[in-house]
Amino acid sequence: MLEEILPSAAELPYLAHLRRTEGAPDVAVVLGNRLPSADEPSTVHLVSVEGRYRADGFDLGPGGPDSLVRLVSLASWRFTCVAENQNFAALVRDLARHGSPLRLADSGNAAADGLLRQGQVPVRHTLRQGGSTVSWYRGPLTTGPVAVSPLPATRSSDGLLRFHPDIGMFEAGYAAAWELGRLLALQSTDYATALYDWKRRRSQKRLRAALEPATGYPLDVPDIDDTLPDTVRTWLTGLAGLAGVPLMYLVPDERLLPVESIRFVSLDQQWIRHLLDGAFSIGRLTAADAELDRAGPPVDRATVVTGALIRSGVVSGYPGLVVEAFAEGHDSPLEEVGTIRLTPDIMLCLFAGTLTRLDVRQRPEAVHFAVELPAAGQFGKSLRTADGTGGPVLPPLPLGPGGRLPIGDLAGGIAATLGVETLGSGDFARQMIETAERVTFLSS
């Protein structure tokens, strides 16, 4: 078996080359000369063949044809080729087949369907007095833009419950956002302490400004610094990008985001404002405190935020996944507000502005080597010209035993097709390399 799959001494130079990148250390690259089997695990070993080749080929040792041959394994790993369509491009394209707005299907009830189309879902609701009911809830991710209105002077989340008298049900989305912001703030001891101290300094400065003209105190008094601490501003900025918000608040019903699906969403800025206001409410005791906080926390954030919610094996299978969004015209990418991995296979990507194009691609370093399989038992390759553009297609070649690629025949075929006399290992790798794949979604 080893005689069948090992490359010849003449083929070895084509299977190793040096990748040199400016500003980075050189990297040695070793190519395999076999194709893996489909639908079963494969184990790869990087073995040392130093000093093992003789004039007549690889030295198999003194044993007979069926004896074992000892090799030194420098590294090994396992992988499985599930199917031909289980690759990056096919998996991402399949997401579009399950694409739909982030909402549940109509129920047949006109009153309920109006709320369902807004992305509302019915959830269990425990009231403050101990009773229980079913209310409507919608998180910050919506199917479209939502109007923004002035914030009320809120001191408890109950004040943000909305009642629909025509159906006899509450809408609890904004109340839940406010309460969540307050709970997350109390969970962060550093933030809560810094915010409370800042509010106390702010009140002292306002009180002094109101009293100083009447007192006529003759001595200089040190100024009170009421600048918002960086700790508070950074924490609130992260919260505005949904950092730390649990998945159940974003996707309250699993049917909203099935397995292997993508949802294009808008960020409800009113929901975010209530979330930040709840986090900003630490130390808000009186109606005067609430009125003072009514303007909301002084945090800069985009007025329009859109993005994509992805649930797929692509998220877990490609840790370096790159997602870019573009506005109308597709000239330059939108500024990224945040990319959050909510679970190993769920990722939320948010961008400042209205996206009309979304690119999902592997990181640029995810290059690989590949051949094409035009027919059973054959392989081919689309070649590149000197300027990097598409070139001729190599005539199909037969595969060897065990999926072995005849590297010598392949290198000779490339040289003959391109009309060159010699082909070095770098030239061979340049023809065999495939760049990272990219899949683009365009708005309809």
Buried (B, 14 or more C-beta within 10 A) or exposed (E): EEEEEBBEBEBBBBBEBEEEEEEEEEEEBEBBBBBBEEEEEBEEEEEEBEEBBEEEEBEBEEEEEEEEBEEEEEEEEEEEBEEEEEEBBEBBEBBEEBEEBBBBEEEEEEEBBBBBBBBBBBBEBEEEEEEEEEBBBBBBBBBEEBEEEEBEBBBBBEEBBEEBEEBEBBBBBBBBBBBBBBEBBEEBEEBBEBBBEBBEBBBEBEEBEEEEEEEEEEEEEEEBEBEBBEBBBEBBBEBBBBEBBEBEBBBBEEEBBEEBBBBBBBBBBBBBBBBBBBBBBBBBEEEEBBEBBEEBBEBEBBEEBBBBBBBBEBBBEBEEBBBBBBBEEBEEBBEBBBBBEBEEBBBBBBBBBBBBBBBBBBEEEBBEBEBEBEEEEBBBBEBBEEEEEEBBEBEBBEBBEEBBBBBEEBBEBBBEBBEEEEBEBEBBBBBBBEEBBBBEBEEE
